[in-house]
Each structure stands twice: as C-alpha cells, then as structure tokens.
C-alpha cells in the first residue's frame, strides 16, 4: 500500500481520540507538533472540513465516524469509462434479452418489416406522381359510383327534397361567399390601425404631451346618441369626436355638454381636445367606412339566418307528405350529397390540366410524407418500449454487476481514507481532488457524496446541499449511472 496509509493511521488516531475522550482530543488538537507532522507527510496544509445534514425540524445532525475516501484527478476518467461501459452493457443486454425472448424477438421482426415497408413507400413517391394521379382517379370513380347509388336509394323523396332546397342552398352559398370576401375582421382592423397611425403621427409632429395610443381597437366605434352643434342643429355624424358641443334640456334647464374624445381614447386627451379638431374629418371618414362594413356583414348574416328559416318552412309540406323528419333526412342524404359533389369536383380537377390538379397532387404527396413521418415516430416509440422491457427483465443482474464494478473502481482509485470525528470534523489532505462518502440512516434513507473538492470559503462541508440522496432518487445501486456526472 502507498505511503499515505501511514497518514491514515495518524488521522484515525486523531479523530478516534475525538470520539472517546473530548478533553484529550482538545489537547491533542492544540498540539501543533502532531498537526505539523501530519501536514509534513501530506505534503502541504490540509483543509479543515465537516460533514452534517440538517433535518426538517432544522436540527443539525453531524456525520460522526463516517469513512471518507479521497482521490486524485484520475478518478474522473475512470468513472466516466465505467459509465460508458455501463451504457454499452445496457445496449448489449437489451439485444441479448430480446433475442432470448420469443415474444420480443417477434415484435422486433415486425417492427423491422414495417420499417422496410415505409422505406419502400417513401421511395415510390419520387418519380411516380403520375401513377399516383391515375390510381387516385380510379379510386375517386369508384367512390363516386358508390355515392351515386346511395343517392339513388333516396328515390322520389330525395328528388323532391332537392327541388325544394336547391334554390335556398344556392342563395345561402352566395351570401356566405359574399360574407367571406368582405374580410370583415381584417378590413376593420386595418381601418382601426389607420386611425391609430393618424392620431400617433399627429401627436409626434405637434409634440403634444400625450402618450401615444398602443391599440387601435375601439377607436372608430360610433356611439348612437343624439348630439347637437351650438346652433341646435343635429350633428349628422352621430360620432363623438373631439370638442363637439351641444345643448340639451334636462330637468327644465338647458345644459351645455362637450365631448372631448372619441370612444376608446384616454381621458388624458381632454386637455388637448382643441388640438385634435383637425383630425375629426379623417377619423369620421374611417369610422363611417367601418360602420358601413359592419352593417353590410350584419345584413348578410341576417339574410343567411332568414333564408335558413324560409328553407325550413318550405320543407314542412314535404315533411308531412312523406312522414319524415327533415333534420334526420338531411343529416343522412345531405352528407352524401356533399361528398358526391366534392368527389365529382376533385375528379374533374385531376382529369384536366389546371392549378387545382397540381394543388391536389402536392397536398397528396405532402400528406403521404407526413403519414410516413408519423409512422416512423410510432415505430421508434414501440422499439424503445421493447428495449426498456428487455432491460428491465435483466436489470437486477446489471445493477449488482456494475455496483460491484463501481465499488471496485473506488478501491483501486482511492489515495487514502479517514473517518470523521464526533462533530463530523475531518481534514482534507492537500493534493486531493475528489472525495466519496456514504451514510445509511435508521429511516432507510441512503446518503451519498461523490464530489469534486472545491473549498471556496477556506473549508469544505458535506451537507444536504451537495449530497446525493438515494432515498429520493432511486435504487442505491444505480444512482451513479443515472443523472449524475463528476464535475
């Protein structure tokens, strides 16, 4: 054994005295001759240290008579090499476990076969778009034929239903297209932002002591109340703009009212109402344009609702004649009719050169690639589960084997070991880079320290903050291979 074994003897004698005879221990600790001899053997000044934990009730529990093993920097490489060996053993172990388990082996064969099919499907996409188009046309023709047969089964009842509903449906379709083309939200936001820019630009150019508006929402809202100019004439704008004054009679008396701001403006603008008068025509124009848009879209929505109501009323005689419920009938045949129409449109597009055809083919290729990516992800997840199950089946042997390797590594790499005193006190010898310590408690908790020695404040402490609490993190024999690395 190395010369440092002699050091161990000195240190054990020193800490041992601390356990058995406090008075004698204090005398010996004050003997600089003994300390200097130890330091001379160690080749430098040691670092005074202590080991303790703090319980939940804030009680300090010193780790007395605990063995601490010290290492130089080479232990880091040895430990990393052992971790790599553990990872490789896990991989080999999973392969071995899978091969020795018929059920797992079969599952892996099926996964590999599925991967081959996916790879072949992906390879078939490139350069075969025309073939895919022809196949899709054939499938759509079959679908269209099937849907036509389903529609024919409705007979005269369905024919009468279509005769009644088609005019209403066309009218509703036109209203909906007009509503969609109006882009109500988009245009309304654009108008509000334009008003926002006008106001903020005016504030900047005139250097007004007013905060700029941050949001244009509500800035062009028209308030439907009577407003009058000073001469008593009705204000045709109907809009509360800056500095509009009107007079009204209330409780038998005449009162003057002045609206200092547009709806949505901050109250702080009231002191600058006269300054904003010049903006009124521009803001009123934008507000009227927005109001016209909103009214138009509201009218379209009302027309859609009323047309649906007229459609429902028009179907009542047909409903009574054939003793059917129009909602249930439409749920069945309406879906078939829509699918029939969409299939026919899709088929026509694929049979003719057009942008619609190119778009359909692009979407089809994109969808296939997306499906392939999702299938690969599912296969990867399935393989991981199989491997985890395989590792679990052999995990006990792996845990014991590599825990023994870990303890053997500690023994072969250690420079020396000491034991703490009754107050958890110990000295870290000079030249030591890492330490290892462990303590099992009566509550079943196992505490580990495997640390780089880094005395930032002149001493070093083993405590809760730098401990590895295996009782919280997992198996005593595996924590060193899980989320743990030496610094």
HELIX and SHEET records of a PDB file:
HELIX    1   1 UNK A    4  UNK A   20  1                                  17    
HELIX    2   2 UNK A   22  UNK A   29  1                                   8    
HELIX    3   3 UNK A   32  UNK A   42  1                                  11    
HELIX    4   4 UNK A   74  UNK A  100  1                                  27    
HELIX    5   5 UNK A  102  UNK A  125  1                                  24    
HELIX    6   6 UNK A  129  UNK A  152  1                                  24    
HELIX    7   7 UNK A  155  UNK A  182  1                                  28    
HELIX    8   8 UNK A  184  UNK A  205  1                                  22    
HELIX    9   9 UNK A  267  UNK A  272  5                                   6    
HELIX   10  10 UNK A  275  UNK A  279  5                                   5    
HELIX   11  11 UNK A  280  UNK A  314  1                                  35    
HELIX   12  12 UNK A  316  UNK A  322  1                                   7    
HELIX   13  13 UNK A  326  UNK A  350  1                                  25    
HELIX   14  14 UNK A  355  UNK A  393  1                                  39    
HELIX   15  15 UNK A  395  UNK A  413  1                                  19    
HELIX   16  16 UNK A  464  UNK A  466  5                                   3    
HELIX   17  17 UNK A  470  UNK A  473  1                                   4    
HELIX   18  18 UNK A  479  UNK A  481  5                                   3    
SHEET    1   A 3 UNK A  60  UNK A  62  0                                        
SHEET    2   A 3 UNK A  47  UNK A  54 -1                                        
SHEET    3   A 3 UNK A 425  UNK A 428 -1                                        
SHEET    1   B 3 UNK A  60  UNK A  62  0                                        
SHEET    2   B 3 UNK A  47  UNK A  54 -1                                        
SHEET    3   B 3 UNK A 460  UNK A 462  1                                        
SHEET    1   C 5 UNK A 414  UNK A 419  0                                        
SHEET    2   C 5 UNK A  67  UNK A  71 -1                                        
SHEET    3   C 5 UNK A 434  UNK A 440 -1                                        
SHEET    4   C 5 UNK A 446  UNK A 452 -1                                        
SHEET    5   C 5 UNK A 468  UNK A 469 -1                                        
SHEET    1   D 2 UNK A 244  UNK A 250  0                                        
SHEET    2   D 2 UNK A 253  UNK A 259 -1                                        
END                                                                             
